[in-house]
Amino acid sequence: MFGLGAGELLLIFVIAILFLGPKKIPELAKGLGQAVREFQKARDEMMNEINKTPPAASQTTAEVSKKADVEVTAVKVESATDTPESPKQS
């Protein structure tokens, strides 16, 4: 955790208790937890907005994909029906 060992974290906690008092630390931890939750909520909402695709664009993509599949199938059918001419035997 940030390159700090257990001893350093314990020392920081003891100093925080001396400066802030034992009653103030839980209030600060609660405020910090709420701030982190709000940040995560905002981040998730932003990612949802970024990943959301407009309906018109998704329909267009589906139509284009379907047309491409039909064209590929048509080319495969044409190439399968084309038979190479065999050499004429005399």
For each residue, the residues with C-beta under 8 A, 3 or more apart:
1: 4 9
2:
3:
4: 1 8 9 12
5: 8 9
6: 9 10
7: 10 11
8: 4 5 11 12
9: 1 4 5 6 12 13
10: 6 7 13 14
11: 7 8 14 15
12: 4 8 9 15 16
13: 9 10 16 17
14: 10 11 17 18
15: 11 12 18 19
16: 12 13 19 20 25
17: 13 14 20 21 22 25
18: 14 15
19: 15 16
20: 16 17 24 25 28
21: 17 24 25
22: 17 25
23: 26 27
24: 20 21 27 28
25: 16 17 20 21 22 28 29
26: 23 29 30
27: 23 24 30 31
28: 20 24 25 31 32
29: 25 26 32 33
30: 26 27 33 34
31: 27 28 34 35
32: 28 29 35 36
33: 29 30 36 37
34: 30 31 37 38
35: 31 32 38 39
36: 32 33 39 40
37: 33 34 40 41
38: 34 35 41 42
39: 35 36 42 43
40: 36 37 43 44
41: 37 38 44 45
42: 38 39 45 46
43: 39 40 46 47
44: 40 41 47 48
45: 41 42 48 49
46: 42 43 49 50
47: 43 44 50 51
48: 44 45 51 52
49: 45 46 52
50: 46 47
51: 47 48
52: 48 49
53: 57 58
54: 57 58
55: 58 59
56: 59 60
57: 53 54 60 61
58: 53 54 55 61 62
59: 55 56 62 63
60: 56 57 63 64
61: 57 58 64 65
62: 58 59 65 66
63: 59 60 66 67
64: 60 61 67 68
65: 61 62 68 69
66: 62 63 69 70
67: 63 64 70 71
68: 64 65 71 72
69: 65 66 72 73
70: 66 67 73 74
71: 67 68 74 75
72: 68 69 75 76
73: 69 70 76 77
74: 70 71 77 78
75: 71 72 78 79
76: 72 73 79 80
77: 73 74 80 81
78: 74 75 81 82
79: 75 76 82
80: 76 77
81: 77 78
82: 78 79
83:
84:
85:
86:
87:
88:
89:
90:
